[in-house]
């Protein structure tokens, strides 16, 4: 683990240098690797078609080639929302570890604020230059709010997070559930891309990258902030929960040595079965707009949290014993998660924009999953050899240098 990843209470040298490989919390790296690859699987439809197609199959610009929406249901049960939930919990854990490390050096809040400010800038650049599905801005701004609760006892942080998360899901359940009931499931334009989606799709397919960026900077300048209210109802509570779980040792011990595996499996199975039931109901509505939003934003909130916590518990129990070639590469992908997340969007420019391969709106769901699988392979291929030669991923190194205002050696001695 890095020095910023050391458990609270463990002695750490008071420098921001990386910690030797053997001292890392392997579970955190493993979880980050799984999450960053899973997020690509969750986002791949929205990379290759209008963003709304990520939840509404009727918004595909070509035949989805998914009889009975079988593949959509598989993604809905196994991936959608789960990887984002996992990634956000990990972000909260990392925020606590960074702050605790900085506090021990007498730097504390201001350094954390600078780090989050740089992340917000990265999120805005990601949105305007690469892809509109950015999550970094929400993480940064919610992280700033979470700093106000940094001194709250861990169990109170956990309770606040759970309460906020549940209330947010209930609020949007009432909103979308009420809208669905009023429309009786017959929303006439369900799945039709918004004007912004249509304009973005037109610019991507035309190959006019300059026009794509100009449209993002002008007509869509406020879009990164417009969804913050919705996103924050999930993101801020999960960050608080991640901070609390890190302080309570959950990422290292799960539910305890004796019961962690059993409870983790039960949480994953129960959450998966509930999600499957919700997905089947969503399909029965023929993917009505409000029903689909209700399913994604509200109804699956608690099941996907159960799945994420179950996965953490399992990996906290099992992953320390996994040292094969695949496990090493997954952990390396997790250590370079920031670079892999942004790098994925950069690569997808070349795959989908008209000035490159121009595959936007042309691939079916199975074909898009092949692209996602190749992207995951790329993460596994480059991350390990890079980190054998260098101490950080490229963007991790840049973020650290800008945060501390000093130059860190990149290449290993």
Number of C-alpha atoms within 10 A of each C-alpha: 19 18 23 23 24 19 20 16 8 7 9 15 11 13 13 17 14 15 18 11 11 9 12 18 19 28 25 24 25 25 25 26 26 20 25 27 25 24 21 24 22 24 17 24 27 21 24 29 25 25 24 19 20 19 21 21 20 18 19 25 17 15 14 22 13 14 8 9 14 12 16 21 21 13 14 22 24 19 19 23 23 26 25 20 24 26 25 24 28 26 22 27 24 19 27 28 22 21 21 23 23 20 16 13 13 11 13 15 17 12 17 23 18 15 20 23 18 18 21 20 14 17 24 22 16 20 24 21 19 22 22 20 15 20 19 23 24 22 25 23 19 24 26 20 14 21 17 10 15 18 8 13 11 20 14 14 23 22 15 19 24 19 13 20 23 17 15 20 23 16 14 18 21 13 15 20 20 15 17 20 12 11 13 13 17 16 15 10 9 18 19 17 19 12 9 15 14 14 15 21 21 16 18 24 20 16 17 15 18 11 14 22 18 15 17 22 17 10 10 18 15 11 15 20 13 11 11 18 11 13 17 20 20 24 28 26 27 30 31 34 27 30 27 27 24 23 19 17 15 18 26 23 18 25 22 15 12 11 12 22 22 13 18 24 17 15 21 21 16 16 23 20 13 16 25 18 14 22 24 14 15 21 18 11 16 17 21 24 24 24 29 25 21 24 22 22 20 22 22 26 23 17 22 29 22 22 27 24 26 26 21 29 29 23 25 29 23 13 20 14 11 14 12 8 9 11 19 18 22 24 25 27 33 29 26 26 25 19 20 27 19 18 15 22 23 15 12 22 23 14 18 22 24 19 15 13 13 18 19 25 21 18 21 18 22 14 14 21 18 13 19 23 17 12 21 22 13 14 26 23 15 15 24 22 12 16 19 12 12 16 21 23 23 16 16 15 19 14 18 18 14 14 18 14 9 9 11 17 13 15 12 10 7
